[in-house]
Amino acid sequence: MTGKLTVAGRKVLYTGAAGGLGTETTLAFLEAGATVVAVDNNPDKVAHLQEVCRQAGHERLVVRRYDLSDLAGLRAGLEATSAEVGGFDVVINNAAIYPSKPFEEFTIEEFQAVQRVNVDAGIVCVQVALPHMRQQSWGRIINIASVTLSGGWALLAPYVQSKAALVGLARAWAREFGPYGVTANAIAPGAFPTDAEKIHPDPEGYNRFILDRQAVKRRGHPRDIANALLFLAAEESGFITGQTLNVDGGWWMD
Ligand SMILES: NC(=O)c1ccc[n+]([C@@H]2O[C@H](COP(=O)([O-])OP(=O)(O)OC[C@H]3O[C@@H](n4cnc5c(N)ncnc54)[C@H](O)[C@@H]3O)[C@@H](O)[C@H]2O)c1
């Protein structure tokens, strides 16, 4: 590969864009010349994302505060936004909720609520984006999975289930959309020191636990995810589809 990855001019639909990994990645896509349609319903995080992008001088950020659990509202909103921006070229299904407790304490409704945000909303995003991608014979879909799918964690059953579904969907979409130039892949992040980690009762012990498991002896940075996403969204990755890329410092090797 030579030169810069080509994502300039692409319109990127990015769910959960105002989160710990999303903010840095949104900046990276804007820096690379893409337009980012950032879907996130957390007002404080969205305000922070807007401020960070404003300070960096980026104007191609489009914010939509849709609630991903309202699938009908999401579809209607995305249809309108798609018409406004001229279709989505790249879909990044990144938003997630991750309630944690023993399996037997989850109600079936709680399971379904996690699938709705983490998986079903992603299906809606792809259904809205697909006609444009098909028509131009080009598209990129990237589902964000997780190292937790490796089997190393308890107390996260609905979340891990949702990540398995996203990996499965990436494979199914890769097979079905490949003939018209649309690739679908997954990225499985390892453990990144975002806000969720700050509530850990023993931060130093947790840090050691992670570094012990990684081959690379530094903590991940959101930029590491941004770099992988830029690659899978770019022109240059067109021969890669149906894959899961572990971005975890060499933790899970399969
Ligand atoms: N941070 C890590 O270490 C790590 C590890 C493995 C996988 N991941 C995955 O990476 C992705 C991003 O993680 P993160 O650390 O940035 O998480 P995060 O919680 O910081 O970001 C998720 C974003 O999704 C948004 N969101 C949640 N529910 C929503 C809804 N109903 N409607 C609209 N927006 C909603 C939140 O507001 C938030 O900004 C997730 O899929 C997560 O599972 C993260």
The ligand as a MOL file (V3000), in Angstrom:
LIG
                    3D

  0  0  0     0  0            999 V3000
M  V30 BEGIN CTAB
M  V30 COUNTS 44 48 0 0 0
M  V30 BEGIN ATOM
M  V30 1 N -13.7600 0.7000 25.1030 0
M  V30 2 C -13.3560 -0.5750 25.0510 0
M  V30 3 O -12.4090 -0.9740 25.7220 0
M  V30 4 C -14.0750 -1.5490 24.1570 0
M  V30 5 C -13.6690 -2.8830 24.1580 0
M  V30 6 C -14.2950 -3.7950 23.3210 0
M  V30 7 C -15.3150 -3.3590 22.4910 0
M  V30 8 N -15.7100 -2.0700 22.5160 0 CHG=1
M  V30 9 C -16.7960 -1.6730 21.6160 0
M  V30 10 O -16.4610 -0.4800 20.9550 0
M  V30 11 C -17.6370 0.2950 20.7260 0
M  V30 12 C -17.4610 1.6860 21.3050 0
M  V30 13 O -17.1280 1.5660 22.6750 0
M  V30 14 P -16.8590 2.8450 23.5900 0
M  V30 15 O -15.8430 2.4550 24.5840 0
M  V30 16 O -16.6390 4.0330 22.7390 0 CHG=-1
M  V30 17 O -18.2650 2.9230 24.3440 0
M  V30 18 P -19.0590 4.2090 24.8370 0
M  V30 19 O -20.0700 3.7380 25.8130 0
M  V30 20 O -18.1030 5.2620 25.2730 0
M  V30 21 O -19.7670 4.7010 23.5020 0
M  V30 22 C -20.9870 4.1730 23.0340 0
M  V30 23 C -21.8080 5.3130 22.4970 0
M  V30 24 O -23.0510 4.7820 22.0520 0
M  V30 25 C -24.0600 5.6890 22.4190 0
M  V30 26 N -25.3490 5.0150 22.5720 0
M  V30 27 C -25.6460 4.0230 23.4540 0
M  V30 28 N -26.9480 3.7100 23.3640 0
M  V30 29 C -27.4830 4.5270 22.4180 0
M  V30 30 C -28.7910 4.7030 21.8970 0
M  V30 31 N -29.8350 3.9780 22.3350 0
M  V30 32 N -28.9890 5.6330 20.9420 0
M  V30 33 C -27.9550 6.3860 20.4850 0
M  V30 34 N -26.6960 6.2750 20.9510 0
M  V30 35 C -26.4590 5.3490 21.9000 0
M  V30 36 C -23.6210 6.2760 23.7680 0
M  V30 37 O -24.2300 7.5210 24.0210 0
M  V30 38 C -22.1170 6.3610 23.5920 0
M  V30 39 O -21.6920 7.6380 23.1940 0
M  V30 40 C -18.7760 -0.4830 21.3620 0
M  V30 41 O -19.3950 -1.2760 20.3810 0
M  V30 42 C -18.0830 -1.3700 22.3640 0
M  V30 43 O -18.8190 -2.5470 22.6200 0
M  V30 44 C -15.1230 -1.1490 23.3440 0
M  V30 END ATOM
M  V30 BEGIN BOND
M  V30 1 1 1 2
M  V30 2 2 2 3
M  V30 3 1 2 4
M  V30 4 1 4 5
M  V30 5 2 4 44
M  V30 6 2 5 6
M  V30 7 1 6 7
M  V30 8 2 7 8
M  V30 9 1 8 9
M  V30 10 1 8 44
M  V30 11 1 9 10
M  V30 12 1 9 42
M  V30 13 1 10 11
M  V30 14 1 11 12
M  V30 15 1 11 40
M  V30 16 1 12 13
M  V30 17 1 13 14
M  V30 18 2 14 15
M  V30 19 1 14 16
M  V30 20 1 14 17
M  V30 21 1 17 18
M  V30 22 2 18 19
M  V30 23 1 18 20
M  V30 24 1 18 21
M  V30 25 1 21 22
M  V30 26 1 22 23
M  V30 27 1 23 24
M  V30 28 1 23 38
M  V30 29 1 24 25
M  V30 30 1 25 26
M  V30 31 1 25 36
M  V30 32 1 26 27
M  V30 33 1 26 35
M  V30 34 2 27 28
M  V30 35 1 28 29
M  V30 36 1 29 30
M  V30 37 2 29 35
M  V30 38 1 30 31
M  V30 39 2 30 32
M  V30 40 1 32 33
M  V30 41 2 33 34
M  V30 42 1 34 35
M  V30 43 1 36 37
M  V30 44 1 36 38
M  V30 45 1 38 39
M  V30 46 1 40 41
M  V30 47 1 40 42
M  V30 48 1 42 43
M  V30 END BOND
M  V30 END CTAB
M  END
